[in-house]
Amino acid sequence: MLMALPNKVDPFPKLAEQVKLPPRKAVEQTAGDGAPRRRSREERAARRGRD
């Protein structure tokens, strides 16, 4: 079974025909892709005070 979930950019017109969608929010343009930055193993260890 394949399940598709709405995201911030797709309008999903067929889904809107079946259910009432919440109001759309404006999508902000960011410098990156908007995903949180993932830290390397070394960075995480340094933040915890370990080597």
HELIX and SHEET records of a PDB file:
HELIX    1   1 PRO A   13  GLN A   18  1                                   6    
HELIX    2   2 ARG A   41  ARG A   47  1                                   7    
END                                                                             
